[in-house]
Structures are given as structure tokens and as C-alpha cells.
């Protein structure tokens, strides 16, 4: 049986929180799209070639996590209805703009 590594667990928890609350895309692993890790990445076109991310509430700069696994919108200052999250709205502001 593996021993529980509390420090590693805390690192993972912090990483998850940083990703959940991020308002922009993470930094590139390399500025060179020919870098071997970039060439293997299925998001290379977004990162290096300006492809727009899918339009939905989770890819919008206005979206913020809310309690109980819900999402809020800073633009409209309200909780986003669950059936609307995948659709987005005309005020969508992409995280990669």
C-alpha cells in the first residue's frame, strides 16, 4: 500500500483551484509550436494559431465558479442556469482574447 503524501495532495488541490478560478488561459509551455510537447497537444491551434475556443459559459472571462458546483456570470451578476452553460450568450468574451 502507498503512503499518503499530504504535501503532494495539497499541491494538487492548489493546482485544481488555480485552474478552476483562472480567468485566462495558462501560459504556453513553449513559444515554439514545433516544440515536441506542443506538437503532441490537441490544443495547439488554440495556443499557437489563434483558433477561437468553443463558445460557452465555461470559456468566457465573465464566468466564475459559485458555491455547490454552480457557475456565475460577472457580466449579468447572476447564477447561470445549468441548461444555458453549454450555449453561452452574445456577450461572450473568450478566455483567449
ZAMARGU-4260 file (C-alpha; in steps of 0.2 Angstrom, whole numbers, plus 5000, padded with zeros to 4 digits):
<rodrens>
0) 5000/5000/5000 | 5006/5018/4996 | 5009/5030/5010 | 4998/5046/5008 | 5009/5061/5003
5) 5000/5076/5011 | 5011/5088/5003 | 5008/5081/4985 | 4989/5081/4989 | 4990/5099/4994
10) 4999/5104/4978 | 4986/5095/4968 | 4972/5104/4977 | 4980/5121/4974 | 4983/5117/4956
15) 4965/5112/4954 | 4959/5128/4962 | 4971/5139/4951 | 4963/5130/4936 | 4945/5132/4941
20) 4947/5151/4946 | 4958/5156/4931 | 4952/5170/4920 | 4964/5167/4906 | 4972/5153/4898
25) 4988/5146/4906 | 5005/5151/4900 | 5012/5142/4885 | 5024/5128/4888 | 5034/5134/4874
30) 5033/5149/4862 | 5038/5137/4848 | 5024/5127/4841 | 5037/5115/4834 | 5042/5110/4852
35) 5039/5092/4854 | 5026/5094/4868 | 5017/5107/4858 | 5016/5096/4843 | 5008/5082/4853
40) 4995/5093/4861 | 4977/5093/4854 | 4975/5112/4859 | 4990/5118/4849 | 4979/5128/4836
45) 4971/5137/4851 | 4988/5141/4859 | 4999/5145/4844 | 4987/5148/4829 | 4973/5159/4836
50) 4959/5147/4835 | 4944/5153/4845 | 4939/5142/4859 | 4922/5134/4859 | 4909/5147/4864
55) 4900/5143/4880 | 4899/5150/4898 | 4914/5140/4904 | 4926/5148/4891 | 4920/5165/4895
60) 4930/5178/4905 | 4914/5183/4914 | 4911/5166/4921 | 4916/5162/4939 | 4914/5147/4950
65) 4900/5148/4963 | 4895/5138/4978 | 4889/5120/4976 | 4896/5117/4959 | 4887/5131/4950
70) 4893/5145/4939 | 4890/5163/4940 | 4891/5177/4927 | 4900/5194/4932 | 4893/5202/4917
75) 4875/5199/4922 | 4879/5197/4941 | 4869/5181/4942 | 4870/5162/4943 | 4870/5154/4926
80) 4856/5142/4923 | 4863/5124/4921 | 4854/5122/4904 | 4862/5138/4897 | 4880/5135/4902
85) 4884/5125/4886 | 4875/5138/4875 | 4884/5154/4880 | 4877/5171/4876 | 4880/5186/4864
90) 4891/5195/4877 | 4903/5180/4877 | 4921/5186/4880 | 4933/5172/4876 | 4947/5167/4888
95) 4960/5168/4874 | 4956/5186/4868
</rodrens>
